[in-house]
Amino acid sequence: MVPSLDATLQTSKPEMVNDMLIGDSEDFHTGLEIENWWWATINRKLKMDMLLTDIAKYGKKAVQESLILHMWSRVL
């Protein structure tokens, strides 16, 4: 079964935003923490997209590699 886009977005909600809204501390995240969080988020989304191209696992429902390459070409 191919994970839905909604499920992917729900599992990758930014914890940093939640920390600022819910947390009791007045500490802010450092620039390095924000950059590391950003890179981790980008890598997680890219990995998910790469996994969705697996024809052996998803058959006809697999996403075409050309579509993934087109989407990520300006980011990478």
C-alpha positions as a Markdown table, in Angstrom:
| # | Residue | x | y | z |
|---|---|---|---|---|
| 1 | Met | 0.0 | 0.0 | 0.0 |
| 2 | Val | 1.4 | 3.4 | -1.0 |
| 3 | Pro | 1.3 | 5.9 | 1.9 |
| 4 | Ser | -1.0 | 8.9 | 1.1 |
| 5 | Leu | 0.3 | 12.4 | 0.9 |
| 6 | Asp | -1.7 | 13.4 | 4.0 |
| 7 | Ala | -0.1 | 10.6 | 6.0 |
| 8 | Thr | 3.3 | 11.7 | 5.0 |
| 9 | Leu | 2.6 | 15.3 | 5.9 |
| 10 | Gln | 1.1 | 14.3 | 9.3 |
| 11 | Thr | 4.2 | 12.3 | 10.2 |
| 12 | Ser | 6.6 | 15.1 | 9.3 |
| 13 | Lys | 5.1 | 18.1 | 11.1 |
| 14 | Pro | 7.7 | 20.4 | 12.4 |
| 15 | Glu | 8.5 | 19.6 | 16.0 |
| 16 | Met | 10.2 | 23.0 | 16.3 |
| 17 | Val | 7.0 | 24.8 | 15.8 |
| 18 | Asn | 5.3 | 22.7 | 18.4 |
| 19 | Asp | 8.1 | 23.3 | 20.8 |
| 20 | Met | 7.6 | 27.1 | 20.5 |
| 21 | Leu | 3.8 | 26.9 | 20.8 |
| 22 | Ile | 3.5 | 24.3 | 23.6 |
| 23 | Gly | 6.8 | 24.5 | 25.4 |
| 24 | Asp | 7.2 | 26.4 | 28.6 |
| 25 | Ser | 10.7 | 27.5 | 28.0 |
| 26 | Glu | 11.6 | 30.9 | 26.6 |
| 27 | Asp | 14.7 | 29.5 | 24.8 |
| 28 | Phe | 14.8 | 29.9 | 21.0 |
| 29 | His | 16.4 | 27.4 | 18.7 |
| 30 | Thr | 19.8 | 28.3 | 17.4 |
| 31 | Gly | 20.5 | 28.9 | 13.7 |
| 32 | Leu | 22.4 | 25.6 | 13.6 |
| 33 | Glu | 19.5 | 23.7 | 15.1 |
| 34 | Ile | 17.1 | 25.2 | 12.6 |
| 35 | Glu | 19.5 | 24.4 | 9.7 |
| 36 | Asn | 19.9 | 20.8 | 10.9 |
| 37 | Trp | 16.1 | 20.4 | 11.3 |
| 38 | Trp | 15.6 | 21.8 | 7.8 |
| 39 | Trp | 18.2 | 19.4 | 6.2 |
| 40 | Ala | 16.6 | 16.4 | 8.1 |
| 41 | Thr | 13.2 | 17.4 | 6.8 |
| 42 | Ile | 14.4 | 17.7 | 3.2 |
| 43 | Asn | 16.2 | 14.4 | 3.4 |
| 44 | Arg | 13.2 | 12.6 | 4.9 |
| 45 | Lys | 10.9 | 13.9 | 2.2 |
| 46 | Leu | 13.4 | 13.0 | -0.6 |
| 47 | Lys | 13.8 | 9.5 | 0.9 |
| 48 | Met | 10.1 | 9.0 | 1.0 |
| 49 | Asp | 9.8 | 10.1 | -2.7 |
| 50 | Met | 12.6 | 7.7 | -3.6 |
| 51 | Leu | 10.9 | 4.8 | -1.8 |
| 52 | Leu | 7.7 | 5.5 | -3.7 |
| 53 | Thr | 9.4 | 4.8 | -7.0 |
| 54 | Asp | 10.0 | 1.1 | -6.1 |
| 55 | Ile | 8.2 | -0.8 | -8.9 |
| 56 | Ala | 8.9 | -4.2 | -7.3 |
| 57 | Lys | 7.0 | -3.1 | -4.1 |
| 58 | Tyr | 4.3 | -0.8 | -5.5 |
| 59 | Gly | 3.8 | -2.2 | -9.1 |
| 60 | Lys | 1.5 | 0.1 | -11.1 |
| 61 | Lys | 1.0 | 2.4 | -8.2 |
| 62 | Ala | 4.8 | 3.3 | -8.0 |
| 63 | Val | 5.6 | 6.9 | -8.8 |
| 64 | Gln | 7.7 | 7.4 | -12.0 |
| 65 | Glu | 11.3 | 8.3 | -11.4 |
| 66 | Ser | 11.1 | 11.1 | -14.0 |
| 67 | Leu | 8.4 | 12.8 | -11.9 |
| 68 | Ile | 10.5 | 12.7 | -8.8 |
| 69 | Leu | 13.6 | 14.0 | -10.6 |
| 70 | His | 11.6 | 16.8 | -12.1 |
| 71 | Met | 10.2 | 17.8 | -8.7 |
| 72 | Trp | 13.5 | 17.8 | -7.0 |
| 73 | Ser | 15.7 | 19.1 | -9.8 |
| 74 | Arg | 15.6 | 22.7 | -8.7 |
| 75 | Val | 16.2 | 21.8 | -5.0 |
| 76 | Leu | 19.1 | 19.5 | -5.4 |
